[in-house]
Amino acid sequence: MREKIITYLKTIVPKSAVINLTVPENDKFGHYSTNVAFTSGLSAEEIARKVRNKAPAGFFKKIEAAGGFVNFWISDGVLQKEIGEILKRKKPAVAGAKAGKGKIQIEFVSANPTGPLTLANGRGGFLGDVLSNVLEAMGNEVEREYYVNDTGNQIVTLGKSMTVALGLNLGQPADEKNLYKGEYVKKWAGSHKPLVKKYEKNLLKLGQFAAKDFLKDIKSALKKSDISFDRWTSEERDIRKKSFTDKALKTFMAKKLVYKKDGATWLKTTAFGDDKDRVLVTSDGFPTYFLADAGHYLETKSRGFGKKINILGPDHFGYVRRIQAAAQIVGLKNSEIIVTQAVRLMEGGKEVKMSKRKGEFVMFQDLMSEVGVDAARFFFLMVSPDTHMDFDLALAKERSVKNPVYYVQYAYVRAINIIKRAPTT
């Protein structure tokens, strides 16, 4: 319909005129509106009259000239017919979207397997799932990816947390604030005592055993929430062991963007808009998570993806510029990062605190059990991802029109009943 209006306008205004046709935020200005009168030399009234004469009878409900703008209302009959055409198609249509033919990877959730999913993880999960659906509906080939950080310092910390939970390293110094705590840690350590004792000196191996079990729980929670993935990429198996970290480092060096300082190897990310350069390899020879992430982007590019969208949680704001710099250098130039804002769970007017390391948090799967998948999905998606969110637990569970989910479901049932009673012709 938008294209038809633009076609009508093109036959009326001079070729030099710039035609902007937008959807007004306030529907009192119509379904579509244009300011072409300002660029064409014609009055809004004249344009409105000529479009009205060009269009077939019954296409427009109303055309109005107001304040130099021309506002268009599509007739109910045309809208209903268009909905019928959409329902006949094999794939859903996305209003105003151009057909896509790209190969796009969307990475989302990607929570470290160091414990259960949090509400922030769930927010990114629903966003990534819906965004994937939309881009597929536009005709793109989309891969939904979960990147599993299954090696490195955080997994070592997880292993150490298990030994501390069983009191095996009482004589050793432990940085308590960085350890993972909570009932889920005690429960795993308590049910795997022989394993914890066997690997108390090999914390990475121990952490990997625990992470493997936590990843199973993560997959189960996501499946119950109707969030699916096409690929589970392992940092250890798919990136490090296949030498993509080394390949990324060689790429950086070949472009003369690497230098040594204080015994460490640095990347000149400031040349790409970062606020400071970043370490690739530490002074004691260990590759950083940043280098692994750069290798991950290189691996994505090597599989033929022209675009990557990475949905990150609220603790990653400082990470955007460096990873965008790495993406540019390895050749994945069409890279986009969406950082979701924090989620606060409100109950009885009070905030329920959430911290995975402290063990004081509401698990994503618990929220699903409490309010249901449909309500959770709707509540997370009705707030823009760049906005802080208060999740009202009582409202999400309420069975009245005060709850927007209930209201939408009620409207849906009413619509289905109307369709059933309507004539079939």
ROMI-509217 format. One record per residue (C-alpha): x, y, z; residue in three letters. Coordinates in steps of 0.5 Angstrom, whole numbers, padded with zeros to 4 digits. Layout:
N
((X Y Z) "ALA")
...
//
This chain:
425
((0000 0000 0000) "MET")
((0006 0005 0002) "ARG")
((0009 0003 -0005) "GLU")
((0002 0005 -0009) "LYS")
((0002 0012 -0005) "ILE")
((0009 0013 -0007) "ILE")
((0007 0011 -0014) "THR")
((0001 0016 -0014) "TYR")
((0005 0022 -0012) "LEU")
((0011 0021 -0017) "LYS")
((0006 0022 -0023) "THR")
((0004 0028 -0019) "ILE")
((0010 0032 -0017) "VAL")
((0016 0034 -0021) "PRO")
((0022 0029 -0021) "LYS")
((0026 0033 -0017) "SER")
((0022 0033 -0011) "ALA")
((0024 0029 -0005) "VAL")
((0018 0024 -0003) "ILE")
((0018 0022 0004) "ASN")
((0012 0018 0006) "LEU")
((0012 0016 0014) "THR")
((0008 0013 0019) "VAL")
((0006 0018 0024) "PRO")
((0006 0016 0031) "GLU")
((-0001 0019 0032) "ASN")
((-0006 0016 0028) "ASP")
((-0010 0022 0028) "LYS")
((-0005 0024 0022) "PHE")
((-0007 0018 0018) "GLY")
((-0004 0011 0017) "HIS")
((0001 0015 0012) "TYR")
((0004 0022 0012) "SER")
((0008 0026 0007) "THR")
((0011 0033 0007) "ASN")
((0013 0033 -0001) "VAL")
((0009 0039 -0001) "ALA")
((0015 0043 0002) "PHE")
((0020 0040 -0004) "THR")
((0015 0040 -0010) "SER")
((0013 0047 -0011) "GLY")
((0005 0044 -0010) "LEU")
((0001 0046 -0005) "SER")
((-0002 0040 0000) "ALA")
((-0009 0041 -0002) "GLU")
((-0007 0041 -0010) "GLU")
((-0003 0034 -0008) "ILE")
((-0009 0031 -0004) "ALA")
((-0014 0033 -0009) "ARG")
((-0010 0030 -0015) "LYS")
((-0008 0023 -0011) "VAL")
((-0015 0023 -0010) "ARG")
((-0017 0023 -0017) "ASN")
((-0011 0018 -0019) "LYS")
((-0013 0013 -0014) "ALA")
((-0019 0008 -0015) "PRO")
((-0025 0009 -0012) "ALA")
((-0025 0006 -0005) "GLY")
((-0018 0006 -0004) "PHE")
((-0017 0011 0001) "PHE")
((-0022 0013 0007) "LYS")
((-0020 0020 0007) "LYS")
((-0014 0024 0005) "ILE")
((-0013 0031 0008) "GLU")
((-0008 0037 0007) "ALA")
((-0006 0040 0014) "ALA")
((0000 0044 0016) "GLY")
((0003 0043 0009) "GLY")
((0003 0036 0010) "PHE")
((-0002 0031 0006) "VAL")
((-0005 0025 0011) "ASN")
((-0008 0019 0008) "PHE")
((-0012 0014 0011) "TRP")
((-0013 0007 0008) "ILE")
((-0020 0004 0007) "SER")
((-0023 -0001 0012) "ASP")
((-0024 -0006 0006) "GLY")
((-0017 -0005 0003) "VAL")
((-0014 -0006 0010) "LEU")
((-0018 -0013 0011) "GLN")
((-0017 -0015 0004) "LYS")
((-0009 -0014 0005) "GLU")
((-0010 -0018 0011) "ILE")
((-0013 -0024 0007) "GLY")
((-0007 -0024 0002) "GLU")
((-0002 -0024 0008) "ILE")
((-0006 -0030 0011) "LEU")
((-0005 -0034 0004) "LYS")
((0002 -0033 0003) "ARG")
((0007 -0039 0006) "LYS")
((0011 -0034 0010) "LYS")
((0009 -0028 0014) "PRO")
((0009 -0021 0011) "ALA")
((0013 -0015 0015) "VAL")
((0010 -0009 0014) "ALA")
((0014 -0004 0010) "GLY")
((0020 -0009 0009) "ALA")
((0024 -0010 0003) "LYS")
((0025 -0017 0001) "ALA")
((0032 -0019 0004) "GLY")
((0037 -0024 0001) "LYS")
((0042 -0024 0006) "GLY")
((0046 -0029 0011) "LYS")
((0045 -0026 0018) "ILE")
((0048 -0029 0024) "GLN")
((0044 -0027 0031) "ILE")
((0048 -0029 0037) "GLU")
((0044 -0028 0043) "PHE")
((0043 -0030 0051) "VAL")
((0050 -0033 0051) "SER")
((0050 -0033 0058) "ALA")
((0057 -0036 0061) "ASN")
((0055 -0044 0064) "PRO")
((0057 -0042 0071) "THR")
((0050 -0042 0073) "GLY")
((0042 -0042 0072) "PRO")
((0040 -0036 0067) "LEU")
((0038 -0029 0070) "THR")
((0032 -0025 0068) "LEU")
((0037 -0021 0064) "ALA")
((0039 -0027 0060) "ASN")
((0031 -0028 0059) "GLY")
((0030 -0021 0056) "ARG")
((0036 -0022 0051) "GLY")
((0033 -0029 0049) "GLY")
((0026 -0027 0047) "PHE")
((0029 -0021 0043) "LEU")
((0034 -0025 0039) "GLY")
((0028 -0030 0038) "ASP")
((0023 -0025 0035) "VAL")
((0029 -0021 0031) "LEU")
((0031 -0028 0028) "SER")
((0023 -0029 0026) "ASN")
((0022 -0022 0023) "VAL")
((0029 -0022 0019) "LEU")
((0027 -0029 0017) "GLU")
((0020 -0027 0015) "ALA")
((0024 -0022 0010) "MET")
((0027 -0027 0007) "GLY")
((0034 -0027 0010) "ASN")
((0038 -0034 0012) "GLU")
((0038 -0033 0019) "VAL")
((0043 -0037 0024) "GLU")
((0041 -0037 0031) "ARG")
((0047 -0038 0035) "GLU")
((0049 -0039 0043) "TYR")
((0056 -0038 0044) "TYR")
((0059 -0042 0050) "VAL")
((0065 -0039 0054) "ASN")
((0067 -0046 0056) "ASP")
((0074 -0045 0058) "THR")
((0078 -0039 0061) "GLY")
((0078 -0036 0068) "ASN")
((0071 -0036 0069) "GLN")
((0071 -0043 0069) "ILE")
((0077 -0044 0073) "VAL")
((0073 -0039 0078) "THR")
((0067 -0044 0078) "LEU")
((0072 -0050 0079) "GLY")
((0075 -0046 0085) "LYS")
((0068 -0044 0088) "SER")
((0066 -0052 0088) "MET")
((0072 -0053 0092) "THR")
((0070 -0048 0097) "VAL")
((0063 -0050 0098) "ALA")
((0066 -0057 0100) "LEU")
((0071 -0053 0105) "GLY")
((0077 -0057 0101) "LEU")
((0081 -0051 0100) "ASN")
((0081 -0048 0107) "LEU")
((0088 -0047 0108) "GLY")
((0089 -0043 0101) "GLN")
((0087 -0036 0100) "PRO")
((0081 -0035 0096) "ALA")
((0078 -0028 0093) "ASP")
((0071 -0029 0096) "GLU")
((0068 -0023 0092) "LYS")
((0069 -0027 0085) "ASN")
((0067 -0034 0087) "LEU")
((0060 -0036 0085) "TYR")
((0056 -0037 0091) "LYS")
((0049 -0039 0092) "GLY")
((0045 -0046 0093) "GLU")
((0046 -0048 0086) "TYR")
((0053 -0048 0087) "VAL")
((0053 -0052 0094) "LYS")
((0048 -0057 0091) "LYS")
((0052 -0059 0085) "TRP")
((0058 -0059 0089) "ALA")
((0055 -0063 0095) "GLY")
((0052 -0068 0089) "SER")
((0059 -0069 0086) "HIS")
((0063 -0070 0092) "LYS")
((0068 -0075 0089) "PRO")
((0069 -0071 0083) "LEU")
((0070 -0065 0087) "VAL")
((0076 -0068 0091) "LYS")
((0079 -0072 0085) "LYS")
((0080 -0065 0081) "TYR")
((0081 -0060 0087) "GLU")
((0088 -0059 0084) "LYS")
((0085 -0058 0077) "ASN")
((0080 -0053 0077) "LEU")
((0079 -0052 0070) "LEU")
((0077 -0059 0069) "LYS")
((0073 -0059 0075) "LEU")
((0069 -0052 0073) "GLY")
((0068 -0055 0066) "GLN")
((0065 -0061 0069) "PHE")
((0060 -0057 0073) "ALA")
((0059 -0052 0067) "ALA")
((0057 -0058 0062) "LYS")
((0051 -0059 0067) "ASP")
((0049 -0052 0068) "PHE")
((0049 -0052 0060) "LEU")
((0044 -0057 0060) "LYS")
((0040 -0054 0065) "ASP")
((0040 -0047 0061) "ILE")
((0038 -0051 0054) "LYS")
((0032 -0054 0058) "SER")
((0030 -0047 0061) "ALA")
((0031 -0044 0054) "LEU")
((0027 -0050 0050) "LYS")
((0021 -0049 0055) "LYS")
((0021 -0042 0054) "SER")
((0020 -0043 0046) "ASP")
((0027 -0040 0045) "ILE")
((0031 -0044 0040) "SER")
((0038 -0044 0037) "PHE")
((0041 -0047 0031) "ASP")
((0048 -0047 0033) "ARG")
((0051 -0048 0040) "TRP")
((0059 -0045 0039) "THR")
((0064 -0048 0044) "SER")
((0069 -0043 0045) "GLU")
((0074 -0049 0047) "GLU")
((0072 -0053 0041) "ARG")
((0070 -0049 0035) "ASP")
((0075 -0043 0036) "ILE")
((0081 -0044 0040) "ARG")
((0082 -0051 0038) "LYS")
((0081 -0049 0031) "LYS")
((0086 -0044 0031) "SER")
((0081 -0038 0030) "PHE")
((0085 -0034 0036) "THR")
((0091 -0035 0032) "ASP")
((0088 -0033 0026) "LYS")
((0085 -0027 0029) "ALA")
((0092 -0025 0032) "LEU")
((0096 -0026 0025) "LYS")
((0090 -0022 0022) "THR")
((0092 -0016 0026) "PHE")
((0099 -0017 0026) "MET")
((0099 -0017 0018) "ALA")
((0095 -0010 0018) "LYS")
((0100 -0007 0023) "LYS")
((0095 -0006 0029) "LEU")
((0099 -0010 0034) "VAL")
((0105 -0008 0039) "TYR")
((0108 -0010 0045) "LYS")
((0108 -0006 0052) "LYS")
((0109 -0008 0059) "ASP")
((0110 -0015 0056) "GLY")
((0103 -0016 0054) "ALA")
((0101 -0016 0046) "THR")
((0096 -0010 0045) "TRP")
((0091 -0008 0039) "LEU")
((0090 -0001 0037) "LYS")
((0083 -0001 0038) "THR")
((0083 0007 0039) "THR")
((0084 0007 0031) "ALA")
((0077 0005 0030) "PHE")
((0074 0009 0035) "GLY")
((0075 0005 0042) "ASP")
((0077 0010 0048) "ASP")
((0083 0006 0049) "LYS")
((0087 0000 0046) "ASP")
((0086 -0007 0049) "ARG")
((0090 -0013 0051) "VAL")
((0090 -0019 0046) "LEU")
((0095 -0023 0050) "VAL")
((0097 -0022 0057) "THR")
((0104 -0021 0060) "SER")
((0104 -0029 0062) "ASP")
((0102 -0031 0055) "GLY")
((0095 -0032 0056) "PHE")
((0090 -0030 0050) "PRO")
((0085 -0026 0053) "THR")
((0077 -0027 0052) "TYR")
((0077 -0021 0047) "PHE")
((0082 -0025 0043) "LEU")
((0077 -0031 0043) "ALA")
((0072 -0026 0041) "ASP")
((0075 -0023 0035) "ALA")
((0077 -0031 0033) "GLY")
((0069 -0032 0034) "HIS")
((0068 -0026 0029) "TYR")
((0073 -0029 0024) "LEU")
((0070 -0036 0025) "GLU")
((0063 -0033 0023) "THR")
((0066 -0029 0017) "LYS")
((0069 -0036 0015) "SER")
((0062 -0039 0014) "ARG")
((0060 -0034 0009) "GLY")
((0056 -0029 0014) "PHE")
((0055 -0022 0011) "GLY")
((0052 -0019 0017) "LYS")
((0052 -0021 0025) "LYS")
((0048 -0018 0030) "ILE")
((0050 -0019 0037) "ASN")
((0045 -0018 0043) "ILE")
((0049 -0017 0050) "LEU")
((0047 -0016 0057) "GLY")
((0047 -0010 0061) "PRO")
((0054 -0011 0064) "ASP")
((0057 -0011 0057) "HIS")
((0057 -0003 0055) "PHE")
((0064 -0002 0055) "GLY")
((0065 -0008 0051) "TYR")
((0062 -0005 0045) "VAL")
((0067 -0001 0041) "ARG")
((0073 -0006 0042) "ARG")
((0069 -0012 0039) "ILE")
((0066 -0007 0033) "GLN")
((0073 -0005 0032) "ALA")
((0075 -0013 0032) "ALA")
((0070 -0014 0027) "ALA")
((0072 -0009 0022) "GLN")
((0079 -0011 0022) "ILE")
((0077 -0019 0021) "VAL")
((0073 -0016 0015) "GLY")
((0066 -0017 0018) "LEU")
((0064 -0010 0017) "LYS")
((0057 -0011 0017) "ASN")
((0057 -0012 0025) "SER")
((0051 -0009 0030) "GLU")
((0051 -0010 0037) "ILE")
((0045 -0009 0041) "ILE")
((0046 -0008 0049) "VAL")
((0040 -0009 0053) "THR")
((0038 -0005 0059) "GLN")
((0038 -0008 0066) "ALA")
((0031 -0012 0069) "VAL")
((0029 -0011 0076) "ARG")
((0024 -0016 0079) "LEU")
((0019 -0012 0083) "MET")
((0015 -0016 0088) "GLU")
((0010 -0012 0093) "GLY")
((0013 -0005 0091) "GLY")
((0020 -0008 0093) "LYS")
((0026 -0010 0088) "GLU")
((0028 -0017 0089) "VAL")
((0036 -0017 0088) "LYS")
((0039 -0021 0083) "MET")
((0047 -0023 0082) "SER")
((0049 -0029 0080) "LYS")
((0056 -0029 0083) "ARG")
((0053 -0028 0090) "LYS")
((0047 -0033 0089) "GLY")
((0042 -0028 0090) "GLU")
((0038 -0028 0084) "PHE")
((0031 -0030 0081) "VAL")
((0032 -0036 0076) "MET")
((0029 -0035 0069) "PHE")
((0026 -0041 0069) "GLN")
((0023 -0040 0076) "ASP")
((0020 -0034 0073) "LEU")
((0017 -0038 0067) "MET")
((0014 -0043 0072) "SER")
((0011 -0037 0076) "GLU")
((0008 -0033 0070) "VAL")
((0008 -0037 0064) "GLY")
((0012 -0036 0058) "VAL")
((0007 -0032 0054) "ASP")
((0006 -0027 0060) "ALA")
((0014 -0027 0060) "ALA")
((0015 -0026 0053) "ARG")
((0010 -0020 0052) "PHE")
((0012 -0017 0058) "PHE")
((0020 -0017 0056) "PHE")
((0018 -0015 0049) "LEU")
((0013 -0009 0050) "MET")
((0019 -0005 0053) "VAL")
((0025 -0003 0048) "SER")
((0031 -0006 0050) "PRO")
((0035 0000 0051) "ASP")
((0030 0002 0057) "THR")
((0031 0000 0064) "HIS")
((0025 -0005 0066) "MET")
((0021 -0006 0072) "ASP")
((0018 -0013 0071) "PHE")
((0012 -0013 0076) "ASP")
((0011 -0020 0078) "LEU")
((0004 -0018 0081) "ALA")
((0001 -0015 0074) "LEU")
((0004 -0021 0070) "ALA")
((0000 -0026 0074) "LYS")
((-0006 -0022 0074) "GLU")
((-0012 -0025 0071) "ARG")
((-0016 -0018 0069) "SER")
((-0016 -0013 0063) "VAL")
((-0010 -0009 0068) "LYS")
((-0005 -0014 0065) "ASN")
((-0004 -0013 0058) "PRO")
((-0002 -0020 0056) "VAL")
((-0009 -0022 0059) "TYR")
((-0012 -0016 0055) "TYR")
((-0009 -0018 0048) "VAL")
((-0011 -0026 0049) "GLN")
((-0018 -0024 0051) "TYR")
((-0018 -0020 0044) "ALA")
((-0015 -0026 0040) "TYR")
((-0021 -0030 0043) "VAL")
((-0026 -0025 0041) "ARG")
((-0023 -0024 0034) "ALA")
((-0023 -0032 0033) "ILE")
((-0030 -0033 0035) "ASN")
((-0032 -0027 0030) "ILE")
((-0029 -0031 0025) "ILE")
((-0032 -0037 0026) "LYS")
((-0039 -0034 0026) "ARG")
((-0037 -0030 0020) "ALA")
((-0040 -0032 0013) "PRO")
((-0035 -0037 0010) "THR")
((-0036 -0033 0003) "THR")
//
